[in-house]
Amino acid sequence: METTALNYRVIIEPDEETGTGKAGFTAFCPTLGIADDGATVEQALRNIKRLITFHLDCLVQEKQEIPSPDHEEGFVTTVRIETPLYHTAV
């Protein structure tokens, strides 16, 4: 069976584990619109990789188009902006 390597961007953020309320991490793949979680960054990455594989397999079985992979050159970051005009709920 021939395989193809696809790269999809995954964003990992601290969060609470689903169902337990314990501290953990959420891994989100914006291109595919799917997310999974884990107790550690590594576990969240393992879980999202399995979910991405499952999601793509389902698309193939349903004869749906596979979303284009993300470019490897991109990156995700945050910037800190200080302003007295904007307040967030804490």
C-alpha positions in Angstrom: 0.0 0.0 0.0 1.4 3.4 -1.0 1.4 6.1 1.7 1.8 9.9 1.6 3.1 12.1 4.4 0.8 15.0 5.2 1.6 17.8 7.7 -1.2 19.4 9.7 -0.6 22.2 12.2 -1.5 21.3 15.8 -1.9 23.9 18.5 -1.4 22.7 22.1 -2.7 24.6 25.1 -3.0 24.0 28.8 -6.5 22.9 29.7 -8.5 20.5 31.8 -8.9 16.9 30.8 -12.3 16.0 29.6 -14.3 14.1 32.2 -11.8 14.4 35.0 -11.3 18.2 35.5 -7.6 17.5 36.1 -4.9 19.8 34.6 -3.9 18.6 31.1 -3.5 19.8 27.5 -5.7 20.2 24.5 -4.4 19.6 21.0 -6.3 21.3 18.2 -5.9 20.8 14.5 -7.5 24.0 13.0 -7.3 22.8 9.4 -9.4 19.7 10.1 -11.5 21.3 12.9 -10.8 18.5 15.4 -9.3 18.3 18.9 -8.2 15.8 21.5 -6.6 16.1 25.0 -4.2 14.4 27.3 -2.6 14.6 30.7 0.8 15.6 29.1 1.8 17.4 26.0 3.2 14.1 24.6 -0.1 12.3 25.3 -2.2 15.1 23.7 0.1 14.8 20.6 -0.3 11.0 20.5 -4.1 11.4 20.8 -4.5 14.1 18.1 -2.3 12.1 15.7 -4.5 9.0 16.2 -7.6 11.2 15.7 -6.2 12.9 12.6 -5.4 9.4 11.1 -9.0 8.2 12.0 -10.5 11.4 10.6 -8.6 11.1 7.3 -9.4 7.4 7.0 -13.1 8.3 7.4 -12.9 10.9 4.7 -11.3 8.4 2.3 -14.0 5.8 3.1 -16.7 8.3 2.5 -15.0 9.5 -0.7 -14.7 13.0 0.7 -11.9 15.4 -0.3 -8.8 15.4 2.0 -8.1 19.0 3.2 -4.8 20.4 1.9 -2.0 20.0 4.4 -0.5 23.0 6.1 2.8 24.6 5.1 5.7 23.6 7.2 7.1 27.1 7.1 4.3 28.6 9.2 4.3 28.9 13.0 2.0 29.9 15.8 3.0 32.4 18.5 1.4 34.8 20.9 2.0 38.5 21.5 1.5 40.5 24.6 -0.4 43.7 24.3 -0.8 46.0 27.2 -3.8 48.4 27.1 -6.1 49.9 29.7 -9.0 49.7 27.2 -9.4 45.9 27.2 -10.3 43.8 30.2 -10.6 40.0 30.2 -12.7 37.9 32.6 -10.3 36.1 35.0 
